[in-house]
Amino acid sequence: MSRSPWLFIESLPGVNETAVLPVEEGRHGGRSHRLRPGDTLTLTDGRGRIAHAELLSGDRRETRVRVAEVHEFEPTPSPLHVATAIPKGERMSTLLAMTTQLGITSYTPLHCERSVVIPNPDPPPRWDRIVRENAKQSHQAWMPEVLSASSPQQWRPPRGTPRIWILDPSGEDTLGTAAADGNGPQCLLIGPEGGFTSSEREALRRAGGKTVSLGGPILRIETAAVAAVSILGAALSQSEKASG
């Protein structure tokens, strides 16, 4: 199933049922993957269910498929929630695309005192498209959720989050050292390139956060996010292997 192209469908049908794909997904399958009737593909609803399916017919107006088998996946036991200030221009697309491929669970845009780009209260639809395309690209059954904007003072971690990392050059420990022996839910917070203000850091510490650094040069927001998510992902993977 991993070799067939992945396409998104809002409501996944049952075994032996047929469905019509969203127009954009159907065109993508035909144009990018050269799918023809009889070819196999993978459908995902982004909420833990994927299906092996056969393409029955397709043109510019309608793409119809039949489901052969359905698989369900539990959410990860170590979800990773990310909240950052918004970088300028296309760098935001890079941030969402790459952290989605690395397996984050949710993303919250932060409106910080030193923010250059002020987020809208509700995320733009384009962000959902970026997340969806990159979750399909990396073959993930669960797609990250893009949440409404928050300030550091208003931000609250998801329930049951034991570890909250505030990325800041002033951190006493490096993220790799601090996260090396932990598992379970994690939160990562990254401020603007001017950094969190002292009041913002204090608010995040009151919410349970620990200030850590990457232990290297000062990075742009999207580069720091990718580096930090990679470090946390590796630490969580090693911890799960050790406990398993």
BAFI-3210 file (N, C-alpha, C; in Angstrom, 3 decimals, decimal comma, padded with zeros to 6 digits):
// residues 244
n [1|2|3|4|5|6|7|8|9|10|11|12|13|14|15|16|17|18|19|20|21|22|23|24|25|26|27|28|29|30|31|32|33|34|35|36|37|38|39|40|41|42|43|44|45|46|47|48|49|50|51|52|53|54|55|56|57|58|59|60|61|62|63|64|65|66|67|68|69|70|71|72|73|74|75|76|77|78|79|80|81|82|83|84|85|86|87|88|89|90|91|92|93|94|95|96|97|98|99|100|101|102|103|104|105|106|107|108|109|110|111|112|113|114|115|116|117|118|119|120|121|122|123|124|125|126|127|128|129|130|131|132|133|134|135|136|137|138|139|140|141|142|143|144|145|146|147|148|149|150|151|152|153|154|155|156|157|158|159|160|161|162|163|164|165|166|167|168|169|170|171|172|173|174|175|176|177|178|179|180|181|182|183|184|185|186|187|188|189|190|191|192|193|194|195|196|197|198|199|200|201|202|203|204|205|206|207|208|209|210|211|212|213|214|215|216|217|218|219|220|221|222|223|224|225|226|227|228|229|230|231|232|233|234|235|236|237|238|239|240|241|242|243|244]
n.u [000,825|002,080|003,370|001,545|-000,082|-001,197|-004,345|-006,705|-009,790|-012,793|-014,781|-014,403|-015,257|-016,764|-015,577|-015,728|-017,460|-018,258|-016,963|-016,899|-014,180|-012,949|-012,897|-010,409|-008,597|-009,047|-008,215|-005,559|-004,654|-004,907|-003,360|-000,802|-000,048|-000,681|-002,820|-004,906|-007,981|-008,392|-005,969|-004,294|-004,703|-004,216|-006,432|-007,029|-008,464|-007,332|-007,748|-006,893|-007,723|-007,125|-007,397|-007,144|-007,627|-009,320|-009,122|-011,946|-013,066|-012,293|-012,209|-011,989|-014,156|-015,168|-014,055|-014,089|-013,933|-013,343|-013,412|-011,169|-010,013|-009,834|-007,931|-007,257|-005,687|-004,273|-003,965|-000,719|001,195|002,862|002,300|003,181|003,019|003,173|003,956|004,423|005,827|004,984|006,813|008,063|006,499|006,961|008,287|006,687|005,138|007,135|007,770|005,350|005,112|007,459|007,535|005,167|005,755|007,606|006,059|004,429|001,722|-000,119|-000,517|000,001|-000,339|001,496|000,931|003,128|004,842|006,991|006,471|006,748|005,025|001,602|-000,688|-003,845|-006,959|-008,218|-006,808|-005,605|-007,225|-005,313|-003,201|-004,209|-004,331|-001,611|-000,721|-002,281|-001,353|001,322|001,147|000,016|002,114|004,099|002,904|001,071|-001,315|-002,697|-003,443|-001,892|-003,455|-004,424|-004,522|-006,356|-005,042|-002,921|-001,787|001,380|000,774|-001,869|-001,819|-002,313|-001,293|-002,168|-004,360|-002,863|-000,200|003,066|005,579|006,936|008,538|010,355|011,811|014,809|017,683|018,750|018,404|019,059|019,706|020,413|018,067|018,282|019,643|017,903|015,558|016,235|015,622|012,886|009,377|006,027|003,389|004,410|005,254|006,291|007,579|008,207|009,520|009,442|012,042|013,298|013,040|011,248|009,705|010,609|008,331|006,668|008,107|008,003|005,246|004,880|006,486|005,011|002,926|004,024|006,322|009,732|012,770|014,865|017,725|019,015|021,672|023,471|024,089|022,062|018,912|016,607|012,987|011,571|013,654|014,623|012,347|012,172|014,636|014,339|012,002|012,942|014,937|013,376|011,685|013,532|014,455|012,082|011,534|013,743|013,302|010,834|011,586|013,368|011,689|009,970]
n.v [-001,211|001,148|002,019|003,030|006,014|008,586|009,932|012,411|012,147|013,321|011,823|008,570|005,730|002,422|-001,036|-002,405|-000,430|002,394|005,633|009,160|011,154|014,278|017,037|018,366|016,496|014,301|015,305|015,753|013,147|012,108|013,904|014,265|011,724|010,065|008,256|005,578|003,891|000,938|001,123|001,142|002,899|004,881|005,952|008,538|009,837|011,566|011,306|009,052|006,850|004,809|003,644|000,998|001,225|001,017|002,597|003,400|005,028|008,112|011,592|015,061|016,022|014,117|011,627|008,314|005,761|002,435|000,874|-001,471|-002,440|-001,429|000,326|001,098|003,440|004,117|007,240|008,770|007,827|009,717|012,635|015,646|018,946|022,075|025,514|028,637|031,905|033,736|033,369|035,493|035,813|033,215|031,581|030,702|028,739|026,861|026,191|024,952|022,860|021,283|020,636|019,226|016,994|015,875|014,963|016,395|017,014|019,073|022,593|025,891|029,279|032,030|035,191|037,421|039,880|040,939|040,194|040,179|039,495|039,501|037,173|036,155|035,781|033,327|030,571|030,759|029,130|028,124|027,175|024,793|023,316|023,056|021,514|019,202|018,274|017,692|015,828|013,725|013,282|012,295|010,021|009,792|008,750|010,332|013,707|016,848|019,244|022,531|025,227|027,969|031,326|032,495|034,379|034,330|034,702|033,881|031,302|027,813|024,564|021,437|019,165|016,987|017,219|016,567|017,728|020,787|022,786|025,735|027,440|029,101|031,198|031,665|029,447|027,079|024,387|022,310|021,446|018,822|017,471|017,873|016,617|013,992|011,711|011,417|010,746|010,560|013,101|016,224|019,712|022,377|025,591|028,491|031,665|034,955|036,193|038,090|037,065|035,782|038,075|039,044|038,982|037,344|034,942|034,375|033,991|031,674|029,922|029,781|028,323|025,879|025,522|024,876|026,549|026,102|025,653|025,439|025,101|026,170|028,281|031,288|030,830|031,225|031,396|029,248|027,479|026,905|025,640|023,291|022,071|021,713|020,121|017,850|017,015|016,464|014,488|012,426|011,896|011,030|008,756|007,104|006,792|005,438|003,048|002,054|001,657|-000,172]
n.w [000,000|000,543|-001,741|-003,538|-004,791|-002,527|-001,750|-000,677|001,104|002,447|003,806|004,442|002,583|003,185|002,973|-000,289|-001,095|-003,185|-004,129|-004,848|-005,561|-004,142|-006,420|-006,841|-005,784|-007,445|-009,950|-009,350|-008,948|-011,550|-013,096|-011,821|-010,913|-012,971|-013,002|-014,041|-015,011|-013,109|-011,804|-008,601|-005,491|-002,523|-000,071|002,286|005,277|006,973|009,659|010,927|009,446|006,644|003,264|000,903|-002,488|-005,715|-008,838|-010,604|-012,621|-014,284|-014,990|-015,948|-014,565|-012,733|-010,473|-009,739|-007,288|-005,908|-002,769|-001,399|000,977|004,428|006,839|010,245|012,375|015,524|017,331|017,761|020,658|021,618|021,085|019,316|019,784|018,249|018,502|017,093|016,394|013,401|010,451|007,757|004,515|002,074|003,770|005,832|004,613|004,171|006,824|007,747|005,865|006,209|008,966|009,146|007,539|009,240|011,276|013,203|015,532|015,963|015,166|016,297|015,583|016,858|018,320|019,042|021,119|019,751|017,196|013,648|011,616|011,914|013,027|011,611|013,418|012,764|011,061|007,647|004,814|003,045|004,586|005,650|003,304|002,662|004,831|004,416|001,876|002,445|004,494|003,081|001,282|002,992|003,865|006,144|008,457|010,230|010,125|010,901|013,059|012,422|014,470|016,060|016,338|019,022|021,857|023,654|026,359|026,546|025,665|026,161|027,111|025,478|027,180|029,539|028,770|029,429|029,003|028,142|025,951|025,726|023,286|023,281|023,112|025,637|027,162|029,763|029,411|026,537|023,973|022,972|025,060|027,248|026,414|026,071|027,615|027,703|027,098|025,709|025,468|023,991|023,884|021,824|021,731|019,883|019,480|017,836|015,575|017,062|019,526|022,449|024,714|028,094|029,724|028,230|028,220|030,951|031,309|029,796|031,216|033,571|032,591|032,586|031,118|030,076|029,558|026,832|024,656|021,263|021,170|019,349|016,480|016,064|014,722|011,950|012,215|010,913|010,346|012,888|013,900|012,318|012,964|015,762|015,948|014,642|016,440|018,732|017,669|017,126|019,730|020,982|019,456|020,076|022,823|022,858|021,600|023,506|025,711|024,651]
ca.u [000,000|002,913|003,872|000,503|-000,260|-002,177|-005,285|-007,535|-011,244|-013,331|-015,496|-013,889|-016,290|-016,430|-015,077|-016,570|-018,268|-017,649|-017,019|-016,382|-013,155|-013,005|-012,423|-008,982|-007,843|-009,160|-007,348|-004,174|-004,339|-004,756|-002,319|000,515|000,269|-001,026|-003,685|-005,848|-008,893|-007,730|-004,819|-004,562|-004,343|-004,517|-007,258|-006,909|-009,348|-006,542|-008,162|-006,491|-008,227|-006,671|-008,029|-006,600|-008,761|-009,095|-009,729|-012,938|-013,165|-011,875|-011,996|-011,871|-015,343|-015,483|-013,176|-014,801|-013,072|-013,962|-012,538|-010,919|-009,769|-009,688|-007,081|-007,391|-004,476|-004,446|-003,083|000,571|001,215|003,751|001,980|004,058|002,284|004,121|003,415|005,509|005,565|004,885|007,856|007,579|006,388|006,881|008,933|005,635|004,808|008,220|007,612|004,244|005,381|008,519|007,167|004,145|006,445|008,312|005,101|003,795|000,315|-000,908|000,255|-000,654|000,405|001,593|001,015|004,068|005,072|007,982|006,108|006,763|003,792|000,523|-001,604|-005,287|-007,516|-008,419|-005,781|-006,100|-007,425|-004,094|-002,393|-004,760|-003,929|-000,199|-000,655|-002,857|-000,473|002,550|000,798|-000,106|003,449|004,849|002,088|000,643|-002,745|-003,244|-002,950|-001,848|-004,549|-003,991|-005,395|-006,491|-003,898|-002,913|-000,610|002,041|000,094|-003,141|-001,598|-002,374|-000,949|-003,225|-004,465|-002,004|001,119|004,020|006,809|006,727|009,852|010,398|013,097|015,370|019,132|019,129|018,083|020,143|020,049|020,055|016,867|018,663|019,964|016,721|014,505|016,823|015,073|011,449|008,415|004,710|003,083|005,393|004,935|007,450|007,204|009,281|009,118|009,933|013,496|013,766|012,893|010,172|010,025|010,701|006,977|006,151|008,783|007,483|003,901|005,014|007,006|003,889|002,106|004,729|007,397|011,150|013,522|015,992|018,306|019,486|023,095|024,245|023,828|020,686|018,269|015,305|011,891|011,263|014,806|014,607|011,240|012,539|015,710|013,827|011,092|013,780|015,563|012,356|011,246|014,558|014,454|010,877|011,695|014,677|012,668|009,814|012,285|013,941|010,608|009,257]
ca.v [000,000|002,342|002,452|003,671|007,427|008,884|011,003|012,742|012,155|013,766|010,710|007,344|004,703|001,101|-002,024|-002,688|000,729|003,330|007,040|010,149|011,960|015,721|017,355|018,679|015,264|013,494|015,887|015,532|011,754|011,914|014,750|014,059|010,301|009,353|007,133|005,128|002,866|-000,305|001,391|001,178|004,119|004,885|007,067|008,864|010,901|012,408|011,097|007,717|005,773|004,789|002,566|000,570|001,381|000,886|003,642|002,881|005,945|009,465|012,630|016,374|016,345|013,163|010,475|007,341|004,681|001,382|000,530|-002,899|-002,718|-000,235|000,146|002,176|003,650|004,909|008,413|008,506|008,011|010,843|013,747|016,812|020,173|023,152|026,876|029,548|033,163|033,484|033,977|036,282|035,283|031,778|030,817|030,052|027,504|025,920|025,724|023,998|021,681|020,428|020,079|018,211|015,784|015,309|014,278|017,121|016,697|020,290|023,822|027,125|030,516|032,895|036,649|037,833|041,319|041,303|039,583|040,992|039,120|039,310|036,155|036,330|034,919|031,996|030,300|030,772|027,802|027,673|026,402|023,438|022,627|022,714|020,391|018,010|017,777|017,146|014,604|012,690|013,026|011,495|008,831|009,833|008,509|011,462|014,998|017,849|020,210|023,930|025,829|029,428|032,060|032,776|035,068|033,495|034,805|033,149|029,918|026,739|023,282|020,417|018,430|015,813|017,434|016,624|018,448|021,984|023,351|027,110|027,543|030,429|031,095|031,773|028,204|026,491|023,117|022,182|020,639|017,419|016,919|017,904|015,714|012,696|010,568|011,615|010,369|011,112|014,356|017,297|020,983|023,173|026,980|029,266|033,055|035,643|036,213|038,938|036,299|036,093|039,066|038,449|038,708|036,184|033,749|034,099|033,428|030,298|029,123|029,521|027,279|024,607|025,415|024,945|027,225|025,320|026,200|024,446|024,934|026,548|029,643|031,764|030,399|031,768|030,670|027,976|026,592|026,454|024,691|022,019|021,484|021,290|018,987|016,694|016,575|015,844|013,252|011,408|011,539|010,248|007,453|006,322|006,466|004,411|001,786|001,573|001,189|-001,280]
ca.w [000,000|000,667|-003,039|-004,323|-004,420|-001,490|-002,046|000,483|000,986|003,735|004,442|003,842|002,462|003,682|002,021|-001,460|-001,443|-004,127|-003,722|-005,782|-004,911|-004,374|-007,768|-006,814|-005,571|-008,649|-010,973|-008,923|-009,229|-012,984|-013,685|-011,218|-010,745|-014,211|-012,669|-015,060|-014,476|-012,751|-010,945|-007,166|-004,790|-001,096|000,384|003,705|005,759|007,859|011,052|011,368|008,597|005,271|002,508|-000,379|-003,395|-007,155|-009,641|-011,542|-013,763|-013,934|-015,983|-015,321|-013,778|-011,676|-010,292|-008,903|-006,802|-005,078|-001,651|-001,241|002,396|005,268|008,021|011,225|013,157|016,739|017,399|018,378|022,115|021,924|020,181|019,364|019,480|017,950|018,438|016,729|015,700|011,967|009,617|006,626|003,156|001,809|004,844|006,596|003,902|004,455|008,202|007,830|005,045|006,731|010,268|008,887|007,105|010,384|012,139|014,302|015,755|015,768|015,038|016,738|015,318|018,031|018,161|020,086|021,199|018,738|015,920|012,432|010,931|012,880|012,504|011,698|014,470|012,210|010,042|006,262|004,232|002,376|005,523|005,691|002,066|002,790|005,766|003,780|000,815|003,003|005,221|002,049|000,763|003,961|004,168|007,538|008,611|010,993|009,673|011,961|013,148|012,494|015,478|016,040|016,874|020,457|022,381|024,659|027,657|026,488|025,222|027,149|026,480|025,475|028,440|029,656|028,179|030,540|028,711|027,327|025,673|025,231|022,599|023,505|023,284|027,051|027,859|030,546|028,785|025,133|023,783|022,829|026,385|028,113|025,935|025,728|028,359|027,898|026,059|025,953|024,766|024,081|023,241|021,444|021,485|019,261|019,321|016,639|015,518|018,160|020,760|023,377|025,744|029,435|030,229|027,503|028,746|032,289|031,155|029,316|032,333|034,483|031,962|032,729|030,159|030,436|028,505|026,309|023,438|020,301|021,387|018,164|016,002|016,091|013,488|011,607|012,857|010,272|010,492|014,282|014,072|011,702|013,759|017,068|015,756|014,318|017,692|019,578|017,042|017,341|021,153|021,263|018,814|020,876|024,099|022,609|021,333|024,763|026,581|024,002]
c.u [000,857|003,386|002,811|000,339|-001,371|-003,028|-006,210|-009,018|-011,815|-013,985|-015,109|-014,985|-015,819|-015,949|-016,153|-017,521|-017,512|-017,817|-016,477|-015,390|-013,442|-012,353|-010,914|-008,137|-007,885|-008,249|-005,877|-003,749|-004,100|-003,571|-000,927|000,918|-000,091|-001,905|-004,667|-006,785|-008,177|-006,514|-005,246|-004,069|-004,700|-005,322|-007,017|-007,907|-008,621|-006,874|-007,938|-006,977|-007,660|-007,292|-007,253|-007,775|-008,326|-009,797|-010,671|-013,021|-012,716|-011,726|-011,936|-013,027|-015,542|-014,487|-013,830|-013,869|-013,899|-012,950|-012,414|-010,702|-009,520|-008,830|-007,266|-006,143|-004,792|-003,560|-001,766|000,513|002,093|003,480|002,918|003,295|003,288|003,382|004,572|004,959|005,609|006,054|007,260|007,485|006,274|007,577|007,892|005,224|005,863|008,082|006,524|004,536|006,371|008,177|006,041|004,800|007,166|007,367|004,524|002,302|-000,585|000,020|-000,592|000,191|000,367|001,690|001,853|004,289|006,061|007,675|006,179|005,490|002,734|-000,461|-003,055|-005,823|-007,726|-007,416|-006,363|-006,248|-006,172|-003,225|-002,900|-004,360|-002,470|-000,032|-001,155|-001,911|000,778|002,306|000,620|001,270|004,232|004,060|001,726|-000,870|-003,435|-002,617|-002,919|-003,052|-003,960|-004,992|-005,437|-005,300|-004,066|-001,713|000,094|001,342|-001,200|-002,959|-001,663|-002,055|-002,152|-003,212|-003,548|-000,619|002,172|005,235|006,541|008,075|009,719|011,770|013,613|016,880|019,586|018,888|019,283|020,623|019,769|018,837|017,214|018,956|018,719|015,684|014,971|016,127|013,561|010,615|007,061|004,527|004,131|004,835|006,233|006,983|008,403|008,773|009,610|011,455|014,108|013,641|011,630|010,628|010,064|009,322|006,362|006,804|008,232|006,094|003,966|005,607|005,886|002,967|002,796|005,937|008,784|011,902|014,738|016,510|018,640|020,995|023,960|023,955|022,353|020,058|017,001|014,215|011,680|012,417|014,868|013,510|011,601|013,631|015,182|012,877|011,881|014,432|014,556|011,874|012,235|014,584|013,252|010,986|012,620|014,074|011,626|010,454|012,829|012,861|009,862|010,029]
c.v [001,259|002,871|003,175|005,121|007,592|010,071|011,192|012,648|012,444|012,630|009,425|006,285|003,360|000,185|-002,345|-001,540|001,613|004,754|007,904|011,027|013,447|016,056|017,593|017,426|014,370|014,005|015,672|014,097|011,497|012,659|014,390|012,592|009,448|008,132|006,862|004,095|001,529|-000,113|001,414|002,486|003,967|006,137|007,295|009,948|011,832|012,246|009,642|006,570|005,925|003,580|002,291|000,543|001,212|002,026|003,009|003,734|007,319|010,367|013,960|016,685|015,409|012,010|009,529|006,178|003,650|000,963|-000,988|-003,281|-001,414|-000,578|001,357|002,230|004,519|006,159|008,046|008,677|009,171|012,005|014,926|018,034|021,314|024,486|027,819|030,909|032,872|034,144|034,677|035,459|033,771|030,935|030,129|028,740|026,442|025,333|024,655|022,712|020,749|019,858|019,053|016,915|015,099|014,767|015,052|016,794|017,906|021,490|025,007|028,325|031,420|034,364|037,164|039,343|041,792|040,703|040,596|040,754|038,815|038,282|036,597|035,428|033,485|031,756|030,301|029,354|027,248|026,836|024,967|022,647|022,192|021,496|019,111|017,421|017,125|015,924|013,448|012,294|012,092|010,298|008,748|009,685|009,646|012,755|015,992|018,791|021,613|024,687|027,352|030,086|032,336|033,660|034,127|033,540|033,997|031,666|028,941|025,419|022,360|019,647|017,208|015,974|017,563|017,495|019,587|022,671|024,754|027,304|028,975|030,293|031,136|030,478|027,600|025,180|023,190|021,270|019,157|016,761|016,813|016,869|014,280|011,519|010,667|011,040|010,937|012,436|015,436|018,549|021,731|024,572|027,770|030,679|033,655|035,712|037,190|038,255|036,658|037,216|038,370|038,127|037,507|034,898|033,380|033,489|031,968|029,387|028,809|028,441|025,915|024,460|025,495|025,556|026,391|026,007|025,067|024,247|025,299|027,971|030,007|031,492|031,189|030,856|029,292|026,989|026,045|025,423|023,326|021,321|020,929|020,099|017,722|016,134|015,863|014,526|012,125|010,947|010,668|008,852|006,552|005,885|005,362|003,061|001,190|001,002|000,005|-002,565]
c.w [000,000|-000,681|-003,869|-003,882|-003,388|-001,920|-000,851|000,138|002,363|004,498|003,738|003,768|003,023|002,576|000,976|-001,818|-002,428|-003,621|-004,849|-005,026|-005,080|-005,715|-007,794|-006,649|-006,807|-009,755|-010,631|-009,219|-010,699|-013,557|-013,149|-011,154|-011,955|-013,945|-013,804|-014,441|-014,291|-011,865|-009,480|-006,574|-003,327|-000,766|001,872|004,078|006,725|009,319|011,470|010,515|007,183|004,578|001,234|-001,348|-004,846|-007,871|-010,664|-012,796|-013,318|-015,141|-015,245|-014,378|-012,591|-011,676|-009,297|-008,542|-006,044|-004,019|-001,529|000,220|003,136|006,475|008,935|012,092|014,368|016,670|018,079|019,897|022,551|020,968|020,392|018,873|019,325|017,880|018,134|016,307|014,199|011,226|008,403|005,343|003,069|002,859|005,731|005,932|004,162|005,846|008,298|007,069|005,720|008,100|010,131|008,462|008,255|011,457|013,302|014,369|015,543|015,703|015,467|016,355|016,548|017,623|019,316|020,046|020,133|017,372|014,781|011,643|011,978|012,323|012,573|012,804|013,999|011,095|008,635|005,714|003,563|003,310|005,628|004,453|002,130|003,695|005,103|002,735|001,388|003,879|004,242|001,524|001,685|004,479|005,656|007,625|009,363|010,504|010,833|011,899|013,260|013,357|015,340|016,717|018,359|020,770|023,357|026,015|027,693|026,191|026,395|026,452|026,428|026,785|028,425|029,062|029,281|030,277|027,730|027,177|025,078|024,600|022,709|023,695|024,738|027,818|028,566|029,930|027,287|025,028|023,684|024,156|027,249|027,713|025,762|026,410|028,558|026,777|026,440|025,241|025,021|023,410|022,980|021,099|020,993|019,008|018,016|016,666|016,516|019,510|021,534|024,312|027,103|029,994|029,524|027,998|030,116|032,219|030,708|030,385|033,325|033,932|032,003|031,836|030,773|029,267|028,120|025,041|022,478|020,397|020,203|017,760|016,111|014,725|013,218|012,145|012,239|010,374|011,912|014,517|013,511|012,525|015,081|016,949|015,421|015,584|018,576|018,992|017,253|018,792|021,506|020,659|019,612|022,188|023,934|022,325|022,630|025,679|025,997|024,030]
res [m|s|r|s|p|w|l|f|i|e|s|l|p|g|v|n|e|t|a|v|l|p|v|e|e|g|r|h|g|g|r|s|h|r|l|r|p|g|d|t|l|t|l|t|d|g|r|g|r|i|a|h|a|e|l|l|s|g|d|r|r|e|t|r|v|r|v|a|e|v|h|e|f|e|p|t|p|s|p|l|h|v|a|t|a|i|p|k|g|e|r|m|s|t|l|l|a|m|t|t|q|l|g|i|t|s|y|t|p|l|h|c|e|r|s|v|v|i|p|n|p|d|p|p|p|r|w|d|r|i|v|r|e|n|a|k|q|s|h|q|a|w|m|p|e|v|l|s|a|s|s|p|q|q|w|r|p|p|r|g|t|p|r|i|w|i|l|d|p|s|g|e|d|t|l|g|t|a|a|a|d|g|n|g|p|q|c|l|l|i|g|p|e|g|g|f|t|s|s|e|r|e|a|l|r|r|a|g|g|k|t|v|s|l|g|g|p|i|l|r|i|e|t|a|a|v|a|a|v|s|i|l|g|a|a|l|s|q|s|e|k|a|s|g]
***
